[in-house]
């Protein structure tokens, strides 16, 4: 049966670190999660891993990256970690297509989104390249080139006949090569 990591256990760890920063703090296996670090909710309402929380409580700031450096397995003492206040990955300045992220060229939706790439994608779709009315390989979806099918969940979809023929031809060639 797994026990909770109670607040009094965390407070004991903080007191132990205030007295001696060299002590190894190892949790009982019944309190440790099977994968990852135990997480603690601090006074500020943020959930952090236990070593990050202990670092915040003893030093007053939190690190961006923590790498275990203590030879003791399961040690939670943040002073036995290699830590840095900088982000471990560099801040991106350009989108994958090479457009620069400027205040005029980005939209933030959880991550950066390049407005130039978005406008180019809209222009391609307006020209008919892989937009509505075309399959993903660029074939026009006309009545003669399209058939409807129903998925297992009952949704009706359309499929490009040219793509289906090419897929079946490639499958038969692979099967013939495998058989001999």
C-alpha positions as CSV (number, residue, x, y, z in Angstrom):
1,X,0.0,0.0,0.0
2,X,1.4,3.4,-1.0
3,X,1.4,6.1,1.6
4,X,1.1,9.8,0.8
5,X,4.1,12.2,1.1
6,X,2.7,14.2,4.0
7,X,3.6,17.8,4.7
8,X,5.3,16.9,8.0
9,X,7.8,14.6,6.1
10,X,8.7,17.5,3.8
11,X,9.0,19.9,6.8
12,X,11.4,17.4,8.5
13,X,13.5,17.3,5.3
14,X,13.6,21.1,5.2
15,X,14.7,21.2,8.9
16,X,17.4,18.6,8.2
17,X,18.7,20.6,5.2
18,X,18.9,23.8,7.3
19,X,21.1,22.0,9.9
20,X,23.3,20.1,7.5
21,X,23.3,20.4,3.7
22,X,25.6,17.4,3.2
23,X,23.1,14.8,4.6
24,X,21.5,12.4,2.1
25,X,17.7,12.5,2.2
26,X,16.3,9.1,1.0
27,X,12.6,8.5,1.0
28,X,11.0,5.2,2.1
29,X,10.2,3.2,-1.0
30,X,6.5,3.1,0.0
31,X,6.3,6.9,-0.4
32,X,8.3,7.1,-3.6
33,X,6.4,6.8,-7.0
34,X,7.5,3.9,-9.2
35,X,8.6,6.2,-11.9
36,X,9.8,9.8,-11.7
37,X,10.3,12.1,-8.8
38,X,7.7,12.6,-6.0
39,X,5.8,15.9,-6.5
40,X,4.9,18.4,-3.8
41,X,2.5,21.3,-3.7
42,X,4.1,24.4,-2.2
43,X,2.7,27.4,-0.3
44,X,2.6,29.3,-3.6
45,X,0.3,26.7,-5.0
46,X,2.8,25.4,-7.6
47,X,3.5,21.6,-7.9
48,X,7.2,20.8,-8.1
49,X,9.4,17.8,-7.8
50,X,10.5,17.2,-4.3
51,X,14.2,18.2,-4.9
52,X,13.0,21.4,-6.6
53,X,10.6,22.2,-3.8
54,X,13.4,21.6,-1.2
55,X,15.7,23.9,-3.2
56,X,13.0,26.6,-3.3
57,X,12.4,26.2,0.5
58,X,16.1,26.4,1.5
59,X,17.6,28.8,-1.1
60,X,14.5,30.7,-2.1
61,X,14.7,30.1,-5.8
62,X,14.2,27.1,-8.1
63,X,16.4,25.7,-10.8
64,X,15.5,25.0,-14.4
65,X,17.5,21.9,-14.7
66,X,18.5,19.3,-12.0
67,X,20.8,16.4,-12.7
68,X,21.4,13.8,-10.1
69,X,25.0,13.7,-9.0
70,X,24.8,11.9,-5.6
71,X,26.0,8.3,-5.6
72,X,23.3,7.4,-3.1
73,X,20.3,5.9,-4.9
74,X,17.1,7.9,-4.4
75,X,18.8,10.9,-2.7
76,X,16.4,13.9,-2.7
77,X,18.8,16.5,-1.4
78,X,18.8,19.3,-4.0
79,X,22.4,20.2,-3.0
80,X,23.5,16.8,-4.2
81,X,22.2,17.6,-7.7
82,X,24.0,19.6,-10.5
83,X,21.6,22.5,-11.1
84,X,21.5,25.6,-13.2
85,X,19.3,28.7,-13.1
86,X,19.3,28.9,-17.0
87,X,17.0,27.0,-19.3
88,X,18.6,23.8,-20.6
89,X,17.4,24.3,-24.1
90,X,18.1,27.4,-26.1
91,X,15.3,29.8,-26.9
92,X,14.2,29.4,-30.5
93,X,14.6,32.5,-32.7
94,X,13.4,31.0,-36.0
95,X,10.6,28.7,-37.1
96,X,11.4,25.3,-38.7
97,X,11.1,27.0,-42.2
98,X,13.6,29.7,-41.3
99,X,11.3,32.7,-40.7
100,X,12.5,34.8,-37.8
101,X,10.3,35.0,-34.7
102,X,9.6,38.8,-34.4
103,X,6.7,40.3,-32.4
104,X,4.9,40.9,-35.6
105,X,5.5,37.4,-37.0
106,X,4.5,35.2,-34.0
107,X,1.3,34.0,-32.4
108,X,1.5,32.2,-29.1
109,X,-0.8,29.2,-28.6
110,X,1.1,27.2,-26.0
111,X,4.1,27.4,-28.4
112,X,5.3,29.8,-31.0
113,X,3.3,29.8,-34.3
114,X,4.8,31.5,-37.3
115,X,2.3,33.9,-39.0
116,X,4.3,33.8,-42.3
117,X,4.1,30.0,-42.5
118,X,0.4,30.1,-41.7
119,X,-0.3,32.7,-44.5
120,X,1.7,30.6,-47.0
121,X,-0.3,27.5,-46.0
122,X,-3.6,29.4,-46.5
123,X,-2.4,30.7,-50.0
124,X,-1.5,27.1,-51.0
125,X,-4.9,25.9,-50.0
126,X,-6.6,28.7,-51.9
127,X,-4.7,27.7,-55.0
128,X,-6.0,24.1,-54.6
129,X,-2.8,22.5,-53.4
130,X,-3.7,19.9,-50.8
131,X,-6.7,22.0,-49.6
132,X,-10.4,21.1,-49.5
133,X,-11.4,19.4,-52.6
134,X,-8.0,17.6,-53.0
135,X,-6.5,14.6,-51.4
136,X,-3.3,14.8,-49.5
137,X,-1.3,13.7,-52.6
138,X,-2.9,16.6,-54.7
139,X,-5.5,14.6,-56.7
140,X,-8.8,16.5,-57.2
141,X,-11.7,14.9,-55.4
142,X,-14.4,14.8,-58.0
143,X,-17.4,12.5,-58.1
144,X,-15.6,10.1,-60.5
145,X,-12.4,10.1,-58.5
146,X,-14.0,9.7,-55.0
147,X,-15.8,7.0,-53.1
148,X,-17.5,7.1,-49.8
149,X,-16.9,4.6,-47.0
150,X,-18.0,4.3,-43.4
151,X,-15.6,3.8,-40.6
152,X,-16.0,1.4,-37.7
153,X,-17.3,4.2,-35.5
154,X,-20.0,5.0,-38.1
155,X,-18.5,8.2,-39.6
156,X,-18.8,8.5,-43.4
157,X,-15.6,9.6,-45.1
158,X,-14.4,10.1,-48.7
159,X,-11.4,8.5,-50.3
160,X,-9.4,9.2,-53.4
161,X,-9.7,6.4,-56.0
162,X,-6.3,7.2,-57.6
163,X,-4.5,6.9,-54.2
164,X,-6.4,3.7,-53.4
165,X,-5.3,2.2,-56.8
166,X,-1.7,3.3,-56.2
167,X,-1.7,1.9,-52.7
168,X,-3.1,-1.5,-53.8
169,X,-0.6,-1.7,-56.7
170,X,2.4,-1.0,-54.3
171,X,1.0,-3.6,-51.9
172,X,0.7,-6.3,-54.6
173,X,4.3,-5.5,-55.8
174,X,5.6,-5.9,-52.2
175,X,3.7,-9.1,-51.7
176,X,5.0,-10.6,-55.1
177,X,8.6,-9.7,-54.2
178,X,8.2,-11.3,-50.7
179,X,6.8,-14.5,-52.2
180,X,9.4,-15.0,-54.7
